[in-house]
Amino acid sequence: MKIGVVGCGNISDIYLKNLTSVFNNTEVLACADLDEQKAIEKKEKYAIPYVMTLDEMLECKDIDLILNITTPKSHYSITKKALMAGKHVYVEKPLALNY
């Protein structure tokens, strides 16, 4: 499964470490963050091929799943956008901050 990771903050390290070195059936193809420098640092640290924007990930035919590990206030909007683009999504809880 080819994955696009959205959110390159503190929690991303454990996800990226496991996805790039533990699991045999996953490939992190791209990462994104509002702070592009954070995405560049994770790209280099974990040998991720691309830094992309969320919109670029959603248009990329090679990305199967969006891993949404942004702040909770962004979970719903990013997850909905990814689902509407036909991507599978994994998002940390909570899905949304209000009903």
N, C-alpha and C positions, 0 to 999 in steps of 0.2 A: 504494500500500500504506500503510495506516494503522498507525503504530507506537507502542507503549508502551515507554518507556525506563526500565529499572530500574537504578539506580546513577547518581548525579550527582556523582561524584568527579572527579579530575583528568582521567582519560581521556575523560570524557563530552564535553568541549568539542569535540574534533576530530570525534567522531561527530555531535554536534548541529549543528555548523557545516555539515558536508557534507550531512546529511539535510535541513536547512532551507534551504540556499542553493545547493547544487550539483546534486542529483538532482531531476529533475522528477516522478518517479513515486513519491515518498515524502512522507508527511505525518506529523510527530510530533504525535500527538494528546494524549499525556500523559507525564508523567515521575513517578518515585517514588524516594525514598531514605529510609533509616532516619532520617536527619537531615532532617526536613521543610524546614528553612530552605534547605538545599542545593537541594532540588527547586524551591522557590519562586524562588530566584535564577536557576536555569536556565530556568524557565518565563518569567520576565520578560526575560532576556537574549535568548532565542531565539523569543519570541512563541509559546510552546506553550500551547494552549488550557487544559489541565487539569493539576493536580497530583492524583494518585490514589495509593491504596495498591496493592500488588501484587494483592490480592484484588479490588479494584474494577476493575483492568485486566482481570483474567481473566474477570470477569463482563460487561465491556463488549463488546457485540456489534459495535461499530464498530472495535475494535482487532483487526487481523489478525495482527500479529507482535509478539513481545516481544523487545526487544534487552536481553540480560542482560549488563551490564558492571559487575557487582558484584565483590567480592573472590573469589578462587578458592574459598575455603571455602564460599561460598554458591552457586556455579555449579550444582551437581547438584540441590540441592533446589528452587531456583527454576525451573530448566529442566524438571525432571520435572513440577512443579506446572503449569507453562504448557502443556506437551505434553498432560497429562491433561485440561486445560481446552479442548483443541482448537485451541490457538494454534500458529502457526509460531514458531520460536525461532532467534535467532542468539545464540551465546554465545562469548565469548573462551575461548581455551584456558587452562588445562586444563579439561576437562569435569568432572572430579572429582579429589580429592586422593589417593584410594586406590581400589583395585580393588573 
